[in-house]
């Protein structure tokens, strides 16, 4: 009888552990509303780290004992790195197996189950599979912080410049080159618009300012206008005198505040590259980990990898070119495998266009380099979970388990220096991962942080695990939380954290008054412009038929003063915060790898730090390293490698 019971028990346990069809995405729920009011998690999901000495069979028995079913596991035998994502198993087979083994039924409520798991010596730690949220005290139409700026229609005449403005423009220091001369000196530099340039005047909510220039001049608490050109790559970190339209320079107020714009000096680096004879550059890929990228976008033509990644909660998925949607193919279901890598539906604070806008910055900051003007490609990766859109009033930060799966995917499918392992479309050149998200300590109580820190620590550990086998640079946004240090994992020595600056003051941290947000800082960070950044956005296409109409934002013609020379109305946004600064540094890291593929991530990181020199970014809440300088980092003018 004992033998029969043992055989039955083993057989039923085997049934529990057999591969099953993917479950639908679980609901997002409070973990424990009383003790952890700001901590949400996926209902019925747990993450854990086990003792690496456990065998596969011992792990299976462990999960069966607690009524759990593995959904995803990343176990590196050599280093002992272990990560398990588990789902509650309420099947009758598991219950029978536990009954026959005389094991008590484990609790089904996550707080009690996690507490019990943490008492088990076989488990190093356990936590809910958390999504991290910030409470918004009021309904905000525009997602704060990491937002894409939406232009609203303005009443007739509101956008007209002030005819009564008077005054002479500020004197130009001898060491400040005029921007028009800078870009005209190199015919190969992409010219999105020729000078003279205009701006967009905005109110504190980044809406078009009624009354235009006159209203802006009269406002004692005025917002910086948005430059209507790619100032971030065309201007120097030390400032470049811009050739503004006459109606702007005629305004003393405008000239006193906006004569110089501050950028990353990409245009000068490109000019130096051509002057040096277009030296050979290797091909490098930047993985843009975000909401997905619209790969049919004309701004990104020829720049996207054939592969794409979806790292959301049912393990990760890699789709090669043959399995992706054609340009004219209509997709109405975002869950279709044909949509891997395409934008996910909006999450508050993360519109579907977010990933495409980040990719557009990478494309613009690397365009022109290489024999065909394109040595840097973009690998789209989606790490945002659709179910979170149901939570009105909250905005998610990084779903940590999805990020860990992304790193596992890069480690297993996109190794550096070993082309072809795992994915046919892999060229072994994914050397940079850019992510516009991070986890702020300030959002959580001490009790909550005990849980969150375990998850974030494992995310940081996943990067370290990847770097044991592969060489790539991980670039993270420092965060928009006015903190003196970057959010996690940006504080780790083996990643680069990026702060954001304003357009007309390269020493002032990006800030937004209406939401009381500002770039997190810290001397671990380097900086890049993060205010009014022009980049790519979504346009209505068959591939995006599953997206709601409001995702396709359009600028309003005539919003610019003076009207634009080149209209961006159907394909670009102005993009703010550390999300827009981060891909500029990621693009620079890619060019440094392209220049010398033998460099390791420490070399690349150090060159990026060194190119800043003694410049600093300031704010009342802290300091950071100043704006990066593409020309200084790449050194084509000086003949350095």
N, C-alpha and C positions, 0 to 999 in steps of 0.2 A: 504493500500500500504506500509506504514511504517512497519507494522508487517511482511508482506511478505519479504520486503527487509532485515529486521533483521534476519528472519528465514534463508533466502538464505545466508546472510553473515556468520551466525554461522555455517551453513552446509559446506560452502566452507572452512572456517577456520578449521573445523574439518578434511576436506579432506587433508589439508596441513599437519596436525599433525599426520596423521595416519602412523604407521610403514611402511617403504618402503624398497625395496631391497637395500643392500649395494651398495654404489656408487663405481666406480673404484677409485683408488688412484689419487688424483689431482696432477697436475704438481707443481714443485717447481719453484717459481718466485721471482724476486726482490719485496720487499715491496714498496720501493720508492727509486729508484736508485740515485736520486739527493740528497735527504736528508739523506738516510740511505744506503750508498754504500755497507756495509758489512752484511746487514740484509736480509735474505731470508725467505720466508714463503710458506706454502701450499696455492696454488691458491684457492681463494674462501672460506678460512677457517678463523674463528675468535674464540678467546677464551674470556670469560668474567666471571666476578663475579657479582652476583646480590644481592640485599638486601634480607637477609634471611627472612624478614617479608612477602615477596611476596608468595602468594599461587601458587599451581601448575597451576591453571587456569590463574592467572595473568601473570605468566611467559610465558605460551603459547601465550597469547595475545600480550605480549611484543615482542616475537620473530616474530610473524606474522606481527606485525607493521613494523618491520625492514626488512622483507623479508628474514628471517633466519630460518633454520630448525635444531633442536637439533640433534647432532650426538652422543653425549655422555654427561651425566650429573652425577655428584657426589655431592649429597646434604645430609649433615648430619644435621638433624633437631635439635638435641640436642645442638650441638656446633655452628650451624649457618654457618658451612663451606660450601661454594657453589663453584662449578666449572662447567662451561658449555663449550663444544666445539660445534661450530655452523658452518653450511654450508650455503652458499648463495643459496636462493631458487628463481629460475627464472621461476617457473611454472605459467601458466596462471591463475590457481585457486587463488594463492596468490595475483596476481595483481588485479583480479576482486574483491576479498575481501577488499583490500585496497581502491579500487575505490568506492565501495559501502559505505565504512566507511568515505569517503571523506578525506582519508589520502594521503599525497604526496608520490610519489614513492621514496624510499630511494636510496642513491647512491650505485652503484655496485662496484666502485673502492675501494679497501680495505683502503687506507689511509683516504679517505673522510668518509667512513662508520665508521671506528674506531673512528675518531674524533667526529662524530655525536653521537655515542654510549656513549662516555665519557662525553657528555654534559647532558645525561639523568640521573636524580636523582635516578632512580630505579636501575641503574647499578653502582657498585662501581668502576670498571675499565674494559676496553676492550683493546685487543691487537691482532695483527695478530697471527695466530697459527704458531709460528716461528720455523724455523730450523736455527741453528747458525753455521756460517762457518768462516773459516780463509782462507784468500787468500794466495796461494803459488806463489811466484814470479817466480819460475822456475819449470819445469816439474821434478818431483822426482820419479825415478823408485821405490825405496824403500819408503813406507809410513814412514814419519818421526815420531819420538817420540814413540808413543805407537805401535811399530811395532814388527812383528815377523821377526827374522833375517833369511834371505834367503842365503843359501850357494850356490855359483856359481861354476861351474867346474873350476879347476885350471890346469895350464899346468903341464905336467909331470916334476917332480923334484921340483916344487915350494913349495910343502908341506914338503920337506925333512928337517930335523933339521940340524943346522949348526954343522959340525964335528969339527970345530976349537974352539968352545966355551971352555973357561977354567975358573977356579976360584973355590973358596970354598963357600958353602952356608952360609948364615948369621947365626950367633949364635942364638940359641933358648932360650928365657927367660924361667925360671923355671916354671912360671905360665901358659905357653902356651903349652897345650897338643898336641901331634901329632895326626893328624886326623885318621891315620891308627889305632892307639891304641884306639881312642875314639869309632869308630864303631865296632872294633873287640871285645870290651869288652861286647857287648850285641848281642848275636846271633839272637835276634828277630828283630833287626833293618834291615829294607829293604836295601839291598846293590845293588844299580843300577850298580855300578862298584867298583871293589876293587883297592886299591892303588897298585903300584904307579899311579898317575893321570897325564893326559895330559891337554893341552890347545889348543885353536884355536886362531891363530894370525890373526888379522883383521886390515884393513885399516880404515881411518876415516869414510868411508861409510859402515862400518861393513861387507865388502866383504873379502874373503880370501886374506891374504897379500902375494903377490907373493914374493918368497924368504924366506918365513917362519921366523924362529928364527933369521937368519942372517940379514934379512931386518928389522925386528923389533928392533934388537939391534942397528942398524945404524940409526934409525929414531929418531931424537931429539924431535919430537912432537908425540911420539908413543901413540897409543890407548891401553888401558888395554886389554890383551887377555881374551878370554872367558874360564872360567874353564869348563872342560869336565866332570863334575859330579855335583851332586846336592849340591853344596857348601852352598847354602842358608839355607838348613835345617840341614846340617851336621856340620856346623861350629858355633862357639860362636860369640856373638856380640862384645866381646872384642878381637876376633881374635884367630884363630887356625892355628898352623903350619902344612902345608900340606905336605904330602909325595909325592913330585913330582917325575916324571921319571928322571933317571940319566942325560939324555941329557939336561934337563931343569935346574936342580940344578948345573950342570957344568958351566952354564952361570952366570957370576957375575952380569950382568945387570938384568937377570931374578930374581936371588936370592935377589938382592937389592930391587926390586919392587914388588915381588909376593910371598914372603915366606909365608905370612899369608893371609888367606881368612876370610871374616867376614859374619856371617849368623845369623839366628834367634834362634839357639840352640834347634831346634825341636828334634833332635836325642837324646840329653841329657835328655830332658823331657820325651821322650818315654822310655829311659833306666830307669829313675827314676820311671816311672809308673809301669814297670814290677818288679823292685826291691821292690816296695811297695806292691806287691801281686796282681796286676791288680784290683784295687778297682772298684766297679760298676760305670758305666757311663751311663747316659741317652742318648736317641737318639735325635739328633739335625739335622736340615736341614739348609743348606745355599742356599739362592736364588742367583744364578749368573745371574745378569741382564746385558745382553750383546748382541752379535749377534746370540745367540743360541748355543746349545751344541750338538755335535755328540754323541748320546746316545748309539750307538753300538760300541763305541771305547773300545778296550780291556783294555786300561789303566783305564777306568772308569767302568769296569764290576762290577755290584753289588753296585755301588755308586750313581746311579741316581734315583730320585723319579719316580714313575709311572706317575705322572702328569707333565705337562709342560704348560708354559704360553706364549702367544703372545700378547703383549700390544701395537701393532702398531695401525694405525689410525682409523680403523673401530671398535672402542671399544676394549675390551680385550677378549681373548678367552682362556679357560682352557680346556685342553684335557687330559682325563684319559687314563689309560693303554690300555683299550679295544679299544680305538679309534686311537691309535698310530700305526705307520707303523711297520710291522714285520721286523726282521733282513734282510731277503732276499727280501723284497718288494721294487720294483723299484719306485722311485718318480721322475718324470720329471718336476713337477710343484710345485714351492716353495709356491704357494698360496693354495695348497691343505690343507685341515684341518688335513690330516695325517702327515703333516710336521710341525705342531706346536711344537716349542721348538728346532727344528733342525736349523743348521746354515743358516742365510740369505746370499744372494749373497753379494759379496764384496762391501764395501763402502770404498772410498779412506781414508786411515788411519785406517780402521777397516776391515781387511780381514775376510772372513767367519770363519777362524780358530781362530779368536780372543777369542770368548766365550769358545771354547773347550780348548784353552790354559789356560785361567783363571781357568776353572773347574779342569784341570789337576793339577794346583798348590794347590788348595783346597784339592784334593784327596791325593796328596803326603804328604802334611803337617798334615794330620789327620790320615793317614794309620797306623794301628797297635794299635790304642786305642780302648778299648771296648772288650767285651768277645769274639767277632768274628773278632777282628781287624778292625771293621768298625762301629763306633758309629755316624759318620757324613755322611749325604747324601747331594746330590746336586739337587736343583730344577732349571731346565733351564728356563730362561725367555728371550724372544727376545724383544728388545726395539729399534731396528734400522730399519729405513724405506727403503725399496728397491728402490723407485724412485730416491733417492739422488745419486745413482751410475751414473746417466747420467751427473752429473756436473763434468766435467774433470777440474782439477786445484783447486778444493776446497776439504776440508775435513770437515765433520760435527762434531759438538759436540752433546750433548744430545738433541734429539727431546723432548722438555719439556712436551708436552701433552702426549706423549707415556709414559714417566716416571710417570706422575700423574696417568695415567690409571693403571700402574703396582702397584702403592701403593694402589689404590682403590681395585685392585684385591686381593692383600695380605690381606687388611683389611676385605674384604667381604668373600673371599673364603678360606683363610688360617689364621684364628684367632688363637692366642696362648692360650692354656689352655682350648680350647673348640673344641675338635676334631669332625670332621664330618660335620660341618656347611658349606653347600654350595657345597663342593666337596667330593665325596665318597672316593677319594684317600688321602684326607687330614688327617694327623695324629696330627695336632695341634702343630707341633714342628718347624715351620719355624721361627727361632729365630735370623737369621742373613741375611742381604741383602748386597751383595757386588757389587759395581758398579764402573767400571773403566772409569768414565767420570765425567765431571763437566763443569761449565761455567766460563770462565775467563773474568773479568772486563776489562782487558787491551786491549781486541780485539775491543772494541766498543767506539764510540764517546759518548759524553754526551747525545746527542739526541737519539742515538740508545739504550743507556743503560736505558733510561726511559721506553722503551718498554720491553727490555730484563729483567730488574729488576722485572717488574710486573710478568712476566712468571716464573722466577726463584724463586721469593718470594712465588708464589703459589705452586711450587714444594716443597720448604722447608715447607710450611704450610701443605702440604699433609702428610709429614712425622709426623709432630706434631699431626695431626688428627689421624693418625694410632696409635701413642704412647698413645693417650688417652684411647684406648681400648685394645691394645696389647703391649707386652713387647718384643722388639727385637732391635738389634744393627744394625744401618745403617753405612756402611763403604764406603767411597768415595776416589777415587784417588785425590791427591792434585792438579794434573795437571802438565804439562811439559812446563811451560811458564816462568820459571825463575822469578817468582813473590815472594815477601817477605811474602805473606799470601796465604793460600790455596784458590783455586777457589771455587765458590759457588756450592752447599750449604755446602761445607766443613768447612766454618767458623762458622756454627751453633753449639751451645753448645751440642745439643742432637745427633750429629753424630760424627763419627771418621774420620778424614782426614789422608791420608797416603802419606808420602814422600818416595823417593827412594834413595838408596845409591849405590856406586860403589862396586865392588867385593873385591878389595885389599886394600881398605881404608874405614873402617866403619864410618869415620867421614866426608867423602866427598860426597856431593849430586851428584846423577846421572846427567850426562850431555852428550850431543852429539854435537860435534863441527860442523859437516857438516850442520846441520839445526839450529845451535845456540839455541838448546833447553836444558833445564835442569829442574830438579824437582822443582816445587813450594814448598815453605817452610812455616815457621811460627810455633810458639810454640804451636799452636793448634794441629799440626801434630805429629804423631809418625812415625817411619821409619822402612823400611824393605829393604833387598837387591833388587836391580832393574836392574842388569846388567848381561846379558848372562844367564838368568834363564832357565834351562832345564825343559820342560813341554810337554804336549800332543799336537798333531796336527792332521790334517785331513789325512785320507787315502782313496783312491778311493773305494767306496762301492755303491751298488744299491740305498740305501736311499739318496745318495747325487748326483744322476745322473743329477740334475738340475744345479749343480755348474759347472762353466767353468774349464777346465783342469788346468789352472794356479793356482787354489786354492789349489791343491794338491802338496805342496812343499816337496822336499826331500833333505836331506843333502847329501853331497858328501863324500863317503868313502875315507879315507886318508887325509881328511882335518885336522884331529887332529894330534898333535905332542906330544908324539908318537901316532900311530894309536890306536883307542879306544879298550879297553878291551871288552866293551859291545857296540854293534852298536845300535845307535838310529835312523838309517837312514829312517825308515818307520813310525815312530810314535812319534817323539818328535822334538821340536824346541828349540832354545834359544830365550828368550823373554825379551824385555827391557822396561824400563821406569816405571812410577808409576802404569801402568796397571798390571805389574807383581809383584809389591810390595803389592798392595791392597789386593789380595786374601790371602796372607800370614797372614795379620792381621785379615781378616775375618775368616780364619780357626782357629786362636787362640781364637777369640771370641766364636766360636762354641764349642771348647773344654772347655772353661770356663763355658758355659751354661751346657754342658754335665756333668761336674764335680759337678755342683750344680744348678739344674734347677730353684730353688727358687730365684736365683740372678736376679736382674733387670738390665736394660741396663746401668744404672749409675754405679752399682757395677762392671759390666764387663768393662766398659770404664775406670773406675778408676784403676782397676787392670792392665789393659794394660798400662796406663800411668805410674803407679808405677813401673812396671817391667823394665822400661827404666833406672831408677835411674838417675844419673847425666850425662849420655851420651848425646851428641848433634851431630847434623848433620850440617855441615857448607858449605857455598858457598859465593861468593862475593855479592850475592843479598839477603842473609839472613841466618837465622838459624832455626832449628827445633829440636824437641826431637829426641834422637838417636834410635838405633836399638832395636826392641822388643826382649825380652828373654822369650821363651816358658817355660823353666825350672823354671825361677823365678816367672813367672805369675801363673803357675799351682801348683808349690810348692809340688810336690809329694815327693821329697827328704826330705822335712822338716815335712811331715805329716799333712800339712794344707789342708783344704778342697778347 
